[in-house]
Amino acid sequence: MQNEITKIQKREGNVVAFDHDKITTAILKAGQVLKEFDKAQAEMLSDKAVEMLNTLYGTRKSPPRVEEIQDVVEIILMKNGFVKSAKAYIIYRGEHKKIRKAKQELLSGKTTKLPLSINAIRVIANRYLRKNLKTQKVLETPEGMFERIAKALAHVEKKYKVSAQKIRQLQKQFYEVMANFEFMPAGRTLANAGTDHPIVSNCIVLHIDDSMDGIFQTLHDAALLQQAGSGLGFPFHMLRPAGSIGKRTQSVASGPVSFLKVYNRAFGVIKQQMRSGANMSVMRVDHPDVLDFIHCKEKEGEIVNFNISVAVTDTFMRAVEKNSKDLWMCEWNGKKMLPRRVKKDRNGIVQEIKEEKLTAREIVDEIVHAAWSNGEPGIIFIDEVNRTNPLPGLGRLEASNPCAEQMLHAWDVCNLGSINLDKFVTNKKINWKRLKEVTEIGTRMLDNVIDITEFPVDRVNNVFRKNRRIGLGVMGFADMLFQLRIPYNSERGRETAEKVMKFINDKAHKTSIQLAKGKGVFPNYNLSIFKKKGIKLRNAALTTVAPTGSISMVVDACSGLEPCFALAYVKEVMSGQKLYYTNRHLETALRECGLYSEKLIQEIAQKGSIQSFKQIPVSLRKVFVGSLDISVTDHIKMQAAFQKHVDNSISKTINFPNDAPPSDVLDAYMLAWKLRCKSCTVYREGSRQSEVLTLASKKEHETSSPALDMLEHPTNKCPECGGKLWAQEGCLSCPQCGFGLCSI
């Protein structure tokens, strides 16, 4: 029909072209909820709505407002007898009005045109937007945040004699990839780029000298870096085992775990005062105190400011594989010794040290049972890590950052950023051209982050500037597969992972080569593997896959390379009404095949999975799988597929059902090692006493759920460190890094 209206006025005041199809879509969605009418009827109702709009506003000078159009849709639904759909539409409008109001409150009265959920705005406002320190009033919009970051990173180019025109072009590109949710730098960059705060990088590994001076000098440096919000990693196997006699004082050493607890307490004090970063403690499996280390977090709530990982060697894993009956020997200062159990009093003073005659298999069983019980320790395959060490001239890699995706030399740093793969599918095909462009832009942005970063520890500044590591990663991979209609747990899924990650890795390296031509190679180039290869790079390493907790919540995508946690879930909204949400790609698929209904979504939310719903086609059930629908083997195979084309490592959780036996954990470790993964982190559902429950079937959440009210994008991972989130007193909090968000 002929339409007299050509423009509409959005809520923010901007005028855009009128789109008849959007009215049809809105009406169709209202009808599909209760199955009151089909697409043909929706088109008929849409025509009637446009006819009424023409009558009411066709001759008015100002275009109709969005609210006026929605009023007409309500009237048309009522007049044509679709009362239930009209009521559902009214409720929908009411809830979204409340959400818009809540967004404005979070932004201190400001608005945004970006398609951000209330949860995304809460994360941004709480952590990244500039505020008045006294009143905590937000001073910038999300758009302003991206403009601040884009300007700060683009203006780095001035020092390299880049033209003003090129800098303006880069600033525009930097802004667009963020505002389009195609690429997002990590949290420290979002918060600090373009401000007076010079810390805009994320992960650091520190060295610990085996002396009292060295231990507390590192703690001093770590405290300054924690204060600035940096995530830290420590190789505690550098410290002498418990019972050793000190050369200078002839005192008895209390062992690495005692000092781990000292660090933990210190970081806890810092966390009480301000935001602090997360931490990782690593110990090699051939350190004599490895048994003490394995069990140091056995009691839930102890050493809450650290993740822990055991660095296992190929020699150890081969002994486990063949179930060797030889006793496992540890080593300290060239002396072979048996692993020991350390008994201490409540003050940490060593009371007894007992040597244990254990095989490698018996030791790995202790690791397995600890991880099966509460998810820790994790495993680092340290020999595989060092086989791909890009800087062998700096020595061995000994430890990682808090989530194990960055293996770094002592005092080295890596700044992170991730490409949102959800945004690179058009008509069920990957948009390779745009993916190439965004990879190039993201690589340049992260390289520029290095130039505007200044740490409060000189040793860190001296090392990271010489290596210029960056960690370009991905998020939204599961969303990409949903759109491509490829199962995550399939050979095609893994082939897609390899193809996409190889493409990103190759383009990032080519970009680094181009940057080196204009800006120079990284200063430690002569100590790298690239010198022998004759490849001149700007950066010692370029790719990694981080947890992307908070930034994936901002862009509403699945985190990192993880599968979707829950395909549907329930949320109690501000009016007390329960609303059921579904993964938007699943919703699209259900609507396409005419199956979408409110009742079906409620039923899916009860289970979090669609695998038992026989009315849903098998083809969709194969594609739309969640984390617990996927076997442990397929989880690990996907991690290994990505690892083939990632310079550094990968943060990935291998999810187990609650009834999985400990032997399954050992099988997972063996497979990850054989497939040349660099780490393996497992989590058995419900193995901790306190954790976030996101499925409607959990009885605790059937009456009131402040945690779910806060979370529109459910995840069992901390947005900052990737650790396990806990629901406590109406808030979500992370015992690892102190991250917390509460209901408003």
Steps between C-alpha positions, in 0.01 A plus 500: 500500500603865445663644809485873569741477795867496401672581830468415870649660809701270728494534879840667499360771272669397175283463188541188284328346198166330562518121458167320446666161545594582859134542589420166337781333695385651831142385443614153391709459817204603715281241329755221505536515878145369546451363146193720440580570135744414222725702268227575245275640771791700641551661159131582482510658848813690408324650196213610723748656745666697220156609374417637845841668526440673167161621622636628831840635403528502121440875469678603821822695449693308763542122449330259740697397806584136578257505793217621276564218254495246783170646626349441155624139496327439835174648369510291181558178696208581735261608222560177311431278799854398590465604863758259644766607252421864571542436872834326440608795286400746775697304761798490265483879455468555873800289587714666234397840631624398844821369346556830316446686826746272681756557224466876539544469876817295450629765257411786739225625270690454176381288208669284242408403145706182519305171529619427853307284743442626853755248622757629250439857612530394862842344430616802300374754751640309796845439356588702194322834463667807650338616823507788744707346780301675774145452375563189284289667232573367152670764286497334156274293280606164354554683171718749685702215647570357154590847370742548791671166431512548122655845534760388753612201292496685166708789636780256582574512127632856532828373647548291184458799269163381364307773315212683666262369233605139566457553874146628448428197282639263764302669777182451298583133437586439866169651607294308245630153587413562866163670443405222255596242768740340252810539717543591863821567693517355849383664821807699601509663157128580508534658843828688469587584138472876456499571873773600743539136601787344302422131560323373191642146482377188673723206584841483669720216623744580780816318609566403862860480620561224754589732785309699760600822324390361165168368629399829655639716221274309260210539744569875509497520121192278482315722746560806282382311192198356684411852608495594132271206416749277319459122496815321617666161475774357724730193467501386863718202413790747501490491881682236703297214647381492859763377747794638301765674708568863419865574413515835676289446811500119530122525548255237373306603187121479526463430126333663200140444614565701818605798292210443262275553801690817594447637149134398514443692825676808366292502184185455707577824685553681169173360367311641799626847416451500122472286191788258465602258229483121515803277561644168394741286701692234306710213634686239300413138563866423573520744794525310831205694650263423215268294726466792741420721204242265344294501820548864608149598379331183616286693748260726312558865583876469560754684283211676326719755321684240291431240235751215520648281225748214498755513218540140383784379279499256210710262712230502765216452252679211327546332838128545567409369154689174541406473870867481593575329831812714546485747786459860390808699594504874552803725488634806676838660424606191307414261783244225438246442776159351559192722515404582859189578701539803721311530827480848656333652800239777479778760483658335198800364690625167366431218745573195290630415153436152372647360179253309284582210273259576216490422132411763239159334470440533874595868492275574203218326685539756778482781243197339341308461825574859605381635162197267504409635843513875428657575162857555618785463436510550127765337283767670290693287250821690553715318241247572224498861616876524458504318166314802361690762702558790257783641714731210596781753545321623813491152653218265591140602550408411858155641577182643355251776563190427718300317231794311346463644149820705527829322570750777563863551597573668829384865500338469160150628417230430247214733414187329375218565256246279325321478167128430535443222246124533546516807275666335200224281360280626216233277347651197675845567353815642662585853389873442448561846354374681808671251732831583331441873543408472867796270571734760353338783693493304828867403466600864451287612794660249735849591381422864578381407849863415583608856423261660750563257786720581797528264796605599854776236488808576290589134438162448337538807279847390388387154392157548345611786273779284362264212414185689396275196546134535417215255552249525217226246564139418424159482663159406363629189324198296611274778367679478166436125484132548585463733203694268271283209624812301590507289819769600751568135578564389143787461259360791298498710816867428565589556135329839520695578818831419332413692185383812685785507751764434234356786296515738797848385604638533148349846447624617841853386419488670158381820666786477751747465213356812337514691829864398543586658166378839617560484875779246545523147641461427870830570680556138612468382140857355503402269789198364312429210267413754230860618461604155372197490271572845361149623583493855630207550735384788714383264775655189660159330513159601367212264578340344805147408610400666828182442707346830374258495792400865528551601138293205374223615736526849349455372143254223599707214364619166630833540679825407327477173311256359758167346401183673615443437871118492493279528192207635701460629853258675730533850641285669759464861384446818699121462516533155657384330181702211359622534145658223301795575276649293223819517301417739216631263233289215634199731507557589135527133406183408690308786338623397154351153543182629671571341838560804718263540795518634852415156637783331311752758622385446858548127463848545348592738785412227749767277346740747338524263203283408201630145457193329650244700296394262224279765335813696411664364183809285551695736274446785748561284806840406357594864444366661817703329769600644837811437707355198681365348176856466377723210594831556677679361195335754270580786741868407491508439126363851446767648725765308309358617165541863603840439659649397164485863386539697824843640591444484872242295688126475554265554792242223482290314755437129444153449647406173671156392620472460875494120483822472297755270674855621576635265233336724238717790619815294452384399152452870422854585613649222289306600189587870541868411532496270197322764289769754597286736701698727729267483797190325627246637746207285609184575691243247619153649528397561861840406644519820701268576787415845367458587133272684262196298388359616171239244405135538592493145631707601800249528784687782673419731210135420449373768741764772500821539309692825552806348337307411186331841505848641461609255234342528157793309348542200733845359554668292761821696449633815661509786244851596610702188576288216363469341844181361649243762602315461830152625589503650848258737676331612180828567323730322263860495612824332402719375785799488264524864396238688700272578208148573619167623368183543705133542415373856491 
